[in-house]
Amino acid sequence: MKTRHHGDYHLGQVLVSNNDFLIIDFEGEPSRPLAESRRKHTPLRDVAGMLRSFSYAHGSTELRERTEPGSERLGPALGAWEQATRKAFVEAYAAAMQASGIYESFDDMRGLLQLAEMEKVLYELRYEAANRPDWMHIPVQGLLALLDGA
């Protein structure tokens, strides 16, 4: 299934207003040409983008803890939060897709989602290497988790 998608979907693109969620900034990833952003793709690319955003929330908090003296140490709680959040997000998406008849089960979309997340993490590696080398640990950890099948 292909459709128009956000193209740069992450936590920073979601606002909460009046007990509702608003998704903003539909221009797609900054380094991709506009023509590519306009192409139809699997919506799993946006799901993968949000999953990676959860990893960035985790990783950026760890980075802050390492660089700011006296900051609260969250350690294992961050990993548990990320895994629980990823699981809840994917389960909600899968339930919505099953209810609409698009997928029979999560297994129908698991491989495509893993591929979309791999594509996203490789994009992040290039981006961080060029712009924020101190943040490279976040996509590296994501890549290792994908390769381990986590």
Residue pairs with C-beta under 8 A, 6 or more apart in sequence:
1 42
1 43
1 102
2 40
2 41
2 42
3 40
3 41
3 42
3 43
4 38
4 40
5 40
5 41
5 42
5 43
5 45
5 46
6 13
6 23
6 26
6 28
6 46
6 49
7 26
7 27
7 28
7 29
7 32
7 37
7 45
7 46
8 25
8 27
8 28
8 29
8 30
8 49
9 23
9 46
9 49
9 50
9 53
10 49
10 50
10 52
10 53
10 56
11 50
11 53
11 54
11 56
11 57
12 53
13 23
13 24
13 25
14 21
14 22
14 23
14 24
15 21
15 22
15 23
15 24
16 22
27 34
27 37
28 34
28 36
28 37
29 37
29 123
31 123
31 127
42 112
42 116
44 109
44 112
44 113
44 116
45 116
45 119
45 120
47 89
47 90
47 93
47 113
47 116
48 113
48 116
48 117
48 119
48 120
49 120
50 89
51 86
51 89
51 90
51 117
52 117
52 120
52 121
52 124
52 139
52 142
54 82
54 85
54 86
54 89
55 82
55 138
55 141
55 142
56 138
57 82
58 78
58 79
58 81
58 82
59 135
59 137
59 138
59 141
60 135
60 138
61 74
61 78
62 74
62 78
62 137
63 134
63 135
63 137
63 138
64 71
65 71
65 72
65 73
65 74
90 106
90 113
91 106
94 103
94 105
94 106
94 109
97 103
97 109
98 104
98 105
98 106
103 109
114 146
117 142
117 146
118 143
118 146
121 139
121 142
121 143
121 146
122 139
122 143
124 138
124 139
124 142
125 136
125 139
125 140
125 143
128 135
128 136
128 138
128 139
129 136
